């Protein structure tokens, strides 16, 4: 990437734009290695260099550069979504089980709890929660009544995958609920 002295000066004078764009426009998850701040800054700096090379002087450079930096970051995120890294499911958890074994244990707890619970028990748990978890508990109760996920979706006027997501969220939250764990044991 050959740059003139004027372009290099533009980059040096506007390096702060990279952090500004990352701070205001990127929702970072600090636990996600794909959202490492240093990597995002590097991609942003590349966008700043591209902006300096393509700058035509018609509008203020900072406004133009912010857009080029943002689009460079978007391009990076699109690349990540097209080529996701695979996660090995066989690392050990704190309990000495592999990750996939611990997921299977959680699924068994939820399955046993669903089979042992009746509508009144779910109603009691439902009162303790709100939002998506409450909808998930309501959907679980409707499933106990014999309705399918598609039928529940029609009742709520949502897509069936919403119902599945509600139930999944409720199951995850209920796994942490001591009342539910007492029912299973």
C-alpha positions in Angstrom: 0.0 0.0 0.0 1.9 3.0 -1.3 0.9 6.3 0.3 1.9 9.9 -0.3 3.2 12.1 2.5 -0.1 14.0 2.6 -2.0 10.7 3.0 0.3 9.6 5.7 -0.2 12.9 7.5 -4.0 12.4 7.3 -3.7 9.0 8.9 -1.4 10.2 11.7 -3.7 13.2 12.4 -6.8 11.1 12.5 -5.7 7.9 14.3 -8.2 8.7 17.1 -11.1 8.0 14.6 -10.4 4.3 14.8 -11.0 4.0 18.5 -14.0 6.3 18.2 -15.7 4.1 15.5 -15.0 0.9 17.6 -16.2 2.5 20.8 -19.5 4.0 19.4 -20.4 1.4 16.7 -19.1 -2.0 17.7 -20.8 -4.0 20.4 -17.9 -6.0 21.8 -18.0 -9.2 23.8 -14.7 -9.2 25.8 -14.9 -13.0 26.1 -15.0 -13.5 22.3 -11.5 -13.8 20.8 -12.9 -12.6 17.4 -13.7 -9.2 19.0 -10.2 -8.6 20.5 -9.7 -4.9 20.7 -6.2 -5.0 19.2 -7.5 -6.9 16.2 -10.3 -4.5 15.7 -7.9 -1.5 16.0 -5.6 -3.1 13.3 -8.6 -3.5 10.9 -9.7 0.0 11.7 -6.3 1.4 10.9 -6.3 -0.4 7.6 -9.6 1.2 6.9 -8.1 4.6 7.9 -5.3 4.1 5.4 -7.8 3.1 2.7 -9.7 6.3 3.5 -6.6 8.4 3.2 -5.9 6.8 -0.2 -9.4 7.3 -1.5 -10.0 10.8 -0.1 -11.1 13.2 -2.8 -11.4 16.4 -0.6 -15.1 17.0 -1.3 -16.3 16.4 2.2 -14.4 16.6 5.5 -12.0 13.8 5.9 -13.1 12.6 9.4 -16.7 12.0 8.2 -15.4 10.1 5.2 -12.9 8.1 7.2 -15.4 7.0 9.8 -17.5 5.4 7.1 -14.6 3.7 5.5 -13.4 2.4 8.9 -16.9 1.2 9.7 -17.2 -0.6 6.4 -13.8 -2.3 6.8 -15.0 -3.6 10.3 -18.3 -4.8 8.8 -16.3 -6.6 6.1 -14.3 -8.3 8.9 -17.4 -9.4 10.7 -19.0 -10.8 7.6 -15.9 -12.8 6.9 -16.1 -14.2 10.4 -19.7 -15.2 10.0 -18.9 -16.9 6.7 -16.0 -18.9 8.1 -16.8 -19.6 11.8 -14.2 -21.2 13.8 -15.1 -24.7 15.0 -15.2 -25.3 18.8 -13.9 -28.6 20.1 -16.6 -30.0 22.3 -14.2 -32.2 24.2 -12.4 -29.9 26.6 -13.0 -30.7 30.3 -15.2 -28.7 32.5 -14.7 -28.1 36.3 -16.4 -31.3 37.2 -14.0 -33.5 35.1 -16.6 -34.1 32.4 -16.1 -33.1 28.8 -18.2 -30.2 27.6 -20.5 -32.5 25.5 -21.0 -34.8 28.5 -21.9 -31.9 30.8 -24.4 -30.7 28.1 -25.9 -34.2 28.1 -26.2 -34.1 31.9 -28.0 -30.8 31.7 -30.4 -32.1 29.1 -31.2 -35.1 31.2 -32.0 -32.9 34.2 -34.4 -30.8 32.1 -36.0 -33.9 30.5 -36.6 -35.5 33.9 -38.0 -32.3 35.3 -40.4 -31.8 32.4 -41.7 -35.3 32.8 -42.2 -35.0 36.6 -43.8 -31.6 36.6 -47.4 -30.9 36.3 -49.2 -27.7 35.3 -49.5 -26.4 38.8 -45.8 -26.7 39.5 -45.0 -24.9 36.2 -47.6 -22.2 37.2 -45.8 -21.7 40.5 -42.4 -21.4 38.7 -43.9 -19.1 36.1 -44.9 -16.5 38.7 -41.3 -16.1 39.8 -40.1 -15.1 36.3 -41.0 -12.5 33.7 -40.3 -11.9 30.0 -38.9 -14.6 27.8 -38.4 -17.1 30.6 -42.1 -16.7 31.6 -43.1 -17.3 28.0 -40.9 -20.4 27.9 -42.5 -21.8 31.0 -46.0 -21.1 29.6 -45.0 -22.8 26.4 -43.7 -25.8 28.4 -47.1 -26.0 30.2 -48.9 -25.9 26.8 -46.6 -28.7 25.6 -47.6 -30.7 28.7 -51.2 -30.2 27.6 -50.3 -31.8 24.3 -49.8 -28.9 22.0 -47.0 -28.9 19.4 -44.5 -26.1 19.0 -46.2 -25.0 15.8 -49.6 -24.8 17.6 -48.2 -22.8 20.4 -46.6 -20.4 17.8 -50.0 -19.9 16.2 -51.5 -19.0 19.6 -48.8 -16.4 20.3 -48.7 -15.3 16.6 -45.0 -15.8 16.3 -42.7 -18.2 14.3 -42.2 -21.7 15.8 -38.5 -21.0 16.3 -39.4 -18.2 18.8 -41.3 -20.8 20.9 -38.3 -23.1 20.8 -36.0 -20.2 21.9 -38.4 -19.3 24.7 -38.4 -22.9 26.0 -34.6 -23.1 25.7 -34.1 -19.9 27.6 -36.6 -21.1 30.3 -34.9 -24.5 30.6 -31.5 -22.9 31.0 -32.8 -20.6 33.7 -34.7 -23.4 35.4 -31.6 -25.4 35.6 -30.3 -22.8 38.0 -33.5 -22.8 40.0 -33.2 -24.7 43.3 -37.0 -25.4 43.4 -36.7 -27.3 40.2 -33.7 -29.2 41.3 -35.6 -30.3 44.5 -38.4 -31.6 42.3 -36.0 -33.7 40.2 -34.2 -35.3 43.2 
